[in-house]
Amino acid sequence: MDYAFIVEMLEEMNSYQESGSSTASVEGFRHWLNQKAYERESPTVLASKNNLEANTLDNELCKQVLLLGRYAKIVLRKGLQEYPELINEDFTYLYRLIDYPYLTKIQLIEKNAHEKQAGLEIIKRLVKRGLFVESPDPNDGRSKRISVSQRGRNLFLKSMKDVTLTSKVLTGQLPVSDKETLLHLLKELNLFHEMLYYNFREDDIEVLASLNGRDN
């Protein structure tokens, strides 16, 4: 038996109780340990440890956004497990196209902010599964337009309940007022990145950084 580990655990448990937690529980202890680990790995600590200059607020926001993206993928995978046709990003393409009678492939890819090759592979899968239908573009003989098939519409309607439930999990325990504030801020941030995506996607990071209108 590793007694050193037991002693360390007892010391951590004692620190947890002394931290002023109103209700001591296994779940509370787990969250407390996670918070301690997070603080050790925060951008401020890492930058200081390595003598680096960093904008703490920007770095922290970036870390939180990246983590949320990873958590979202896990939750979406669970929420859509009954719909193997909608794996990974495929469901976003179906849900995006449902709002339009038809789009070109490039238009749909851009509305999902994807790289061209990745988007084409997703569209190819959805066509193969019978969820999308291809038709000639009347304005461009070299291009094809895509629309949602009846099978795709049926799957959209069938999956809506699970997608709504998944959305509730993703937005967590935030009160409605906080969700509204967060939605407003995310829309503003997405508008900025949409501008970068459409107009500056080939430029390097220094050019992108110069477009945010602030020095810090």
N, C-alpha and C positions, 0 to 999 in steps of 0.2 A: 504493500500500500504506500502510495506517495504522500507522506505526512506533510511535506513542504507545501504541496498543492492544497491540502486540507487547511493548513494554517493560513495560506494566502486567501482562500475562499472565506474563512471566518473573519479575517481582517477586512475584506471587501464588504462582507455583510454588515459588520459593525460600522464601517464608514457609511454604508447606505442608510442604516437606521439613524445615525447621527446627522445625516444630511437634512433631516427635518421632514421626511416624507410622512404625510398624514396617515397613510394606510400601507403597512408593509405587506408585500405579497411577492410571489415568484415573478409574476408579470411585471410588477413595478421594479423589482431588482434587475430583471433583464433589460428593461428600458434604461435604467440608471447606468448599467455597465455599457450599453451601447452608446449612451451619451458621452461617457468618459472616453471611450475609444474614438468617437467622432471628434471630440475636442483635441485629442492628441494628434489627429490627422487633419485638422482644419487648415485652410490655406494660410492663415496667419502664422500658425506654428511652423508649418513646413517652410514657408518663405523665410522666417526668422532663423530657423535651424540651418538653412543653406545660404544665408546671407543674400537673399534675393529681394528685389523690390517688387511689391505686388499691391494691386488695388484690392483690399480685403473684401469690400462689398461686391465688386464685380466677380471676383473669383468664387466667392461664396454662392452668389446667384447661379453662376455657371455650374458649380458642383450640384446644386439642388435640382436644376433643370435636367442635367444628365441623369441623375439618380431617378427622378420622376419618369424619365423616358424608359429606363430599364424596368422599373416597377410596373409601368403601364403595359409593357410587352408581356410580362408575367401574368398580369390580371386579364389582359385581352385573350391570352392563350387559354386560360381557364374558362372565360366567359363564352368563347366560341368553340369549345371543344366538341360540341355536337354538330359543328359545321366544318368538316374538313376541307370543303371547297373554298373556305375563306381564311386560310392560314396566313400568318404573317401580315403583310401589307395588303393582301388581296381584298379584304373586306372594305378598306378605305376607298379603293377604286370603284367597287360596286356602289357604295353609299354616295360617292361623289357624282358618279355618272347618272344616278337615279334622278338627279335634279335637272338633267338636260335631255332633250330629245335625241341628240347625238353630238359627238365631238370628234375631232381628229385625234389620233393617238398622241401626238405631241401636246395638244391642248390638255388632254386628260393627265398626261405625265406632269406637265407644268402645274396644274391645279393641285397635284399631290406633292409638289416640290421635290421631285425625284430626278436622279440622273437618267438620261435617255435610255441607256441599255437596261438598267434595272427595271424601268417602267415598261419597256417593250416586253420583257420576260413575263411580267405580271399580267399584262394584257393578253399575251399569247396563251397563258394558262387559263385565263377566264374565258377566252374564246373556245379553247379546247374542251372546257367543261360545260360549254353550252350556256354560260351566263351572259356572255356578250355576243353580239352579232356584228359582223363586218359588212360594209356596203361601200360601193364606189363613191368617191367624193365628186359631186356634180361640178365642182369648181376647179378640180385638179385631178386629172386622169392618173397622175402618179401616186396619189394619196388615197387612203381609205378612211372612212368614218366608222365609228363604233357606237352602238347603242345597247341598252339593256334588253335582253331577251325576256320572254314571258317566264321562262324558268328562273332567270335572274331576279325578276320582280317578285316571284313567289318566294324565293329564298330570302330576299330583302324583308318582306313582310313577316315571314316566319321567324327570322332572327332578331327582329326589332325588339322584342321583349327582353331577350338576353343581352342585347347591346345596351338597352336602357338600364338594366340591372348592373351591368359592368360599369357603366358611367357613374352610377351612384357609388360604387366601391372606389373608383378612381378619384372622385372628388372628396372622399374621406368624410370626416366629421365636422367640416367647416360649416358654420351657420350660413344661412342664405345671404346675409349682407356681405360676408367675407367672400362668398362665391361670386357675387356680383362684382365686387371690387377686383378680385383676381381675374375674372373674365375680361373686364375692361382693360386691365394692364396687359394681359396676354394678347389681346387683340391689337393693342398699340405696338407691342413688341413684334408680333407677327407681321404687321404692316411694314415695319422697318426691314425685317428680313425678307419679306416678299419683294421689296424694292431692290435689295441686294441681289436676290436670286434672279430677277428678270433683267437687271441692268448691269450688274457687276460680277456675275458668277465666274468670269474668267480672270478677274483681277486678283492680285495677291493680298495678303492679310493687312499689310500696311495701308493700302488704298481703302480697304473696307473700314479699318479703324479710323481713318481720317473723315469718314462720312457720318460719324455719330454726333457731331456737333458739339463735342465737349472735350476738355483736355485731361480729365481725371477719370 
